[in-house]
Amino acid sequence: MTSQVWPSGGRHLWPSGKSSTAESHARGHLVYAARGVLAVHTERGTSIVPANRVAWTPAGFTHSHRAHGDTDMRIVFLPPSAARRMPGYPAVFLASGLAREVVLALTGARDHDSAIDARERGAQARLRRVLVDELREAREQPLHLPAPQDDRLRAIARVLRENPADSTPLAELGKTTGTSARTLSRLIRDELGMTFYEWRTQLRVYHALILLADGHDTTQTAYACGWANPSSFIAAFASVIGTTPGRYRVSRVE
């Protein structure tokens, strides 16, 4: 495990499974996984950050990170003038090629911030402005796993997390908590803002990203996460992530 931290950001090389402690910062920050997959946990739930996303956490939000696969995490802190142009809540954005390159440039090999000259600081400030402009132009594309509050939904969430391939119908899952499928559907819609099918698909794609980061191929991942065949997995993955599993694996920065 290697870490480089400076006032404007940092870089952490984490092994799979490494987690940070919960903390908050006085400045908002962006995180990007140049390799691997990051999970960003806040009180609002878990956001998944694969290599084609950038996550934003505003100042003051308590959060923690977890690495899935050997992960190269890049962090860019934004000064208040730039942070004001970002949302006032945690968000995940689709990262353009330019946005990714700017993050890598801002977090590459360098001396400590205090050692750089005014010219380089000015260049970094311009790059941060470009980065914010790119993210503001991008669509928010959250891979968000909201945290259910109802105990009945929490029980179902545990089942789905422990075995994402479980295809038990909602009515059958409800029997374990003595709750009808209709009631559970309403709770899921009211608490999580999605259908049961959408919720289970998000959970499965999350686990698929973890398996792909750990080196599993598309076919292995499809069956392990509950898809009947690789083609249906590829279609579902592409609809959520925006690219196929094969292209996603190739596109990760090594």
C-alpha positions as CSV (number, residue, x, y, z in Angstrom):
1,M,0.0,0.0,0.0
2,T,1.5,3.4,-1.1
3,S,0.1,6.8,-0.4
4,Q,1.1,10.3,-1.5
5,V,-0.8,13.2,-0.1
6,W,-0.4,16.9,-0.6
7,P,-2.7,19.9,0.2
8,S,-4.4,19.9,-3.2
9,G,-5.0,16.1,-3.5
10,G,-3.3,12.8,-3.4
11,R,-2.8,9.3,-4.7
12,H,-3.4,6.0,-2.9
13,L,-2.5,2.6,-4.2
14,W,-4.7,0.2,-2.3
15,P,-5.0,-3.6,-2.4
16,S,-8.5,-5.1,-2.9
17,G,-10.6,-4.8,0.2
18,K,-8.7,-1.8,1.8
19,S,-11.1,0.6,3.5
20,S,-10.6,4.1,4.9
21,T,-12.1,5.3,8.2
22,A,-15.1,7.5,8.1
23,E,-14.1,11.2,7.9
24,S,-15.1,14.6,6.5
25,H,-13.0,17.4,5.0
26,A,-13.2,21.1,5.1
27,R,-12.9,21.2,1.3
28,G,-15.0,19.3,-1.2
29,H,-13.1,16.7,-3.3
30,L,-13.2,14.5,-6.4
31,V,-12.1,10.9,-6.5
32,Y,-11.3,8.8,-9.5
33,A,-10.2,5.2,-9.8
34,A,-7.5,5.0,-12.5
35,R,-7.4,1.3,-11.8
36,G,-9.9,-0.9,-9.9
37,V,-13.2,0.1,-8.5
38,L,-14.0,2.4,-5.6
39,A,-17.1,2.4,-3.3
40,V,-17.8,5.7,-1.7
41,H,-20.0,5.4,1.4
42,T,-22.0,8.3,2.8
43,E,-25.1,8.6,5.0
44,R,-27.1,8.6,1.7
45,G,-25.8,5.2,0.7
46,T,-23.0,3.8,-1.5
47,S,-21.8,5.2,-4.8
48,I,-19.8,3.0,-7.1
49,V,-16.9,4.6,-9.0
50,P,-15.5,2.5,-11.8
51,A,-12.9,3.9,-14.2
52,N,-15.4,5.9,-16.3
53,R,-16.8,7.9,-13.4
54,V,-15.7,10.7,-11.1
55,A,-17.3,11.0,-7.7
56,W,-17.8,14.3,-5.9
57,T,-18.1,14.7,-2.1
58,P,-18.9,18.2,-0.8
59,A,-17.1,19.7,2.2
60,G,-18.5,18.5,5.5
61,F,-20.0,15.2,4.3
62,T,-18.8,12.2,6.3
63,H,-17.6,9.5,4.0
64,S,-15.4,6.5,3.6
65,H,-13.8,4.6,0.7
66,R,-13.4,0.9,-0.1
67,A,-11.2,-0.5,-2.9
68,H,-12.4,-3.5,-5.0
69,G,-9.6,-4.9,-7.0
70,D,-6.1,-3.4,-6.7
71,T,-7.0,0.2,-6.9
72,D,-5.2,3.4,-7.9
73,M,-7.3,6.1,-6.3
74,R,-6.7,9.8,-7.2
75,I,-8.0,12.7,-5.1
76,V,-8.4,16.3,-6.2
77,F,-9.5,18.9,-3.5
78,L,-11.3,21.9,-4.9
79,P,-10.9,25.4,-3.5
80,P,-14.2,27.1,-2.5
81,S,-14.4,29.1,-5.7
82,A,-14.5,25.9,-7.7
83,A,-16.5,23.9,-5.2
84,R,-19.3,26.4,-5.4
85,R,-19.9,25.4,-9.0
86,M,-20.4,21.7,-8.0
87,P,-23.6,20.2,-6.5
88,G,-24.2,20.6,-2.8
89,Y,-24.6,16.8,-2.4
90,P,-22.5,13.7,-3.2
91,A,-22.7,13.0,-6.9
92,V,-21.1,10.8,-9.6
93,F,-20.4,12.0,-13.1
94,L,-19.6,10.3,-16.3
95,A,-15.9,11.1,-16.9
96,S,-14.9,12.3,-20.4
97,G,-11.5,11.4,-21.7
98,L,-10.4,15.0,-21.0
99,A,-11.6,14.9,-17.5
100,R,-9.7,11.7,-16.8
101,E,-6.5,13.1,-18.3
102,V,-6.8,16.3,-16.2
103,V,-7.3,14.2,-13.0
104,L,-4.2,12.2,-13.8
105,A,-2.2,15.3,-14.6
106,L,-3.2,16.9,-11.3
107,T,-2.3,13.8,-9.3
108,G,0.8,12.5,-11.1
109,A,4.4,12.4,-9.9
110,R,5.3,15.7,-8.4
111,D,6.9,17.5,-5.5
112,H,5.0,18.7,-2.5
113,D,2.7,21.7,-3.3
114,S,4.8,24.0,-1.1
115,A,7.8,23.4,-3.4
116,I,6.1,24.3,-6.7
117,D,6.4,27.7,-8.1
118,A,3.7,30.2,-8.9
119,R,3.7,29.4,-12.6
120,E,2.9,25.7,-11.9
121,R,0.3,26.6,-9.3
122,G,-1.4,28.8,-11.9
123,A,-1.4,25.9,-14.4
124,Q,-2.9,23.6,-11.8
125,A,-5.7,26.2,-11.1
126,R,-6.5,26.3,-14.8
127,L,-6.6,22.5,-14.9
128,R,-9.0,22.4,-12.0
129,R,-11.3,24.9,-13.8
130,V,-11.2,22.8,-16.9
131,L,-12.1,19.7,-14.8
132,V,-15.0,21.4,-13.2
133,D,-16.2,22.6,-16.6
134,E,-16.1,19.1,-18.0
135,L,-18.0,17.6,-15.1
136,R,-20.6,20.4,-15.2
137,E,-21.2,19.5,-18.9
138,A,-21.3,15.8,-18.1
139,R,-24.5,14.0,-17.1
140,E,-24.7,12.9,-13.5
141,Q,-24.5,9.1,-13.8
142,P,-24.8,7.7,-10.4
143,L,-24.2,4.0,-9.7
144,H,-25.9,4.5,-6.4
145,L,-26.9,1.8,-3.9
146,P,-29.2,3.6,-1.5
147,A,-29.2,2.4,2.0
148,P,-32.7,1.2,3.0
149,Q,-33.9,2.2,6.5
150,D,-36.9,-0.1,6.8
151,D,-35.9,-3.4,8.6
152,R,-37.7,-5.5,6.1
153,L,-35.8,-4.0,3.2
154,R,-32.6,-4.3,5.1
155,A,-33.2,-8.0,5.5
156,I,-33.8,-8.4,1.7
157,A,-30.7,-6.3,1.0
158,R,-28.6,-8.7,3.0
159,V,-29.9,-11.6,1.0
160,L,-29.1,-9.9,-2.3
161,R,-25.6,-8.7,-1.2
162,E,-24.6,-12.1,0.1
163,N,-25.8,-13.9,-3.1
164,P,-26.3,-11.5,-6.1
165,A,-27.2,-14.5,-8.2
166,D,-30.3,-15.2,-6.1
167,S,-33.4,-14.8,-8.4
168,T,-36.0,-15.5,-5.8
169,P,-39.2,-13.4,-6.6
170,L,-40.0,-10.5,-4.3
171,A,-43.1,-12.3,-3.1
172,E,-41.0,-15.2,-1.8
173,L,-38.4,-12.9,-0.3
174,G,-41.3,-11.1,1.5
175,K,-42.3,-14.3,3.2
176,T,-39.2,-14.2,5.4
177,T,-40.3,-11.0,6.9
178,G,-44.1,-11.6,6.7
179,T,-44.6,-8.8,4.2
180,S,-46.5,-8.9,0.9
181,A,-44.9,-8.2,-2.4
182,R,-47.2,-5.2,-2.8
183,T,-46.0,-3.6,0.4
184,L,-42.4,-4.3,-0.3
185,S,-42.7,-2.8,-3.8
186,R,-44.2,0.4,-2.3
187,L,-41.4,0.6,0.3
188,I,-38.7,0.1,-2.3
189,R,-40.3,2.8,-4.5
190,D,-40.8,5.2,-1.6
191,E,-37.4,4.7,0.1
192,L,-35.1,3.9,-2.8
193,G,-36.8,5.7,-5.7
194,M,-36.7,2.6,-8.0
195,T,-38.4,-0.7,-8.6
196,F,-37.3,-4.0,-7.1
197,Y,-35.9,-5.1,-10.5
198,E,-33.9,-1.9,-10.8
199,W,-32.6,-2.3,-7.3
200,R,-31.5,-5.9,-7.9
201,T,-29.9,-4.9,-11.2
202,Q,-27.9,-2.1,-9.5
203,L,-26.7,-4.6,-6.9
204,R,-25.7,-7.1,-9.5
205,V,-23.8,-4.6,-11.6
206,Y,-22.0,-3.4,-8.5
207,H,-20.9,-7.0,-7.8
208,A,-20.0,-7.5,-11.5
209,L,-17.7,-4.5,-11.3
210,I,-15.9,-6.0,-8.3
211,L,-15.5,-9.4,-10.0
212,L,-14.2,-7.7,-13.2
213,A,-11.8,-5.7,-11.2
214,D,-10.5,-8.9,-9.6
215,G,-9.8,-10.4,-13.0
216,H,-12.9,-12.5,-13.7
217,D,-14.0,-12.8,-17.3
218,T,-17.4,-11.8,-18.7
219,T,-18.9,-15.3,-18.7
220,Q,-17.8,-16.1,-15.1
221,T,-19.1,-12.7,-13.9
222,A,-22.5,-13.1,-15.7
223,Y,-23.3,-16.4,-14.1
224,A,-21.9,-15.4,-10.6
225,C,-24.2,-12.3,-10.6
226,G,-27.4,-14.0,-11.7
227,W,-27.7,-13.5,-15.4
228,A,-29.0,-16.4,-17.4
229,N,-26.4,-15.9,-20.1
230,P,-23.5,-13.6,-21.0
231,S,-25.4,-11.7,-23.7
232,S,-28.1,-10.6,-21.2
233,F,-25.4,-9.6,-18.8
234,I,-23.6,-7.5,-21.4
235,A,-26.8,-5.7,-22.3
236,A,-27.7,-4.9,-18.7
237,F,-24.1,-3.9,-17.9
238,A,-23.9,-1.6,-20.9
239,S,-27.2,0.1,-20.0
240,V,-25.9,1.0,-16.6
241,I,-22.2,1.6,-17.1
242,G,-22.4,2.9,-20.7
243,T,-19.9,0.4,-22.2
244,T,-19.6,-3.4,-22.4
245,P,-17.8,-5.4,-19.8
246,G,-15.0,-6.3,-22.2
247,R,-14.5,-2.7,-23.3
248,Y,-14.7,-1.6,-19.7
249,R,-11.8,-3.9,-18.7
250,V,-9.7,-2.7,-21.6
251,S,-10.4,0.9,-20.9
252,R,-9.1,0.9,-17.3
253,V,-5.8,2.8,-17.0
254,E,-3.0,0.5,-16.1
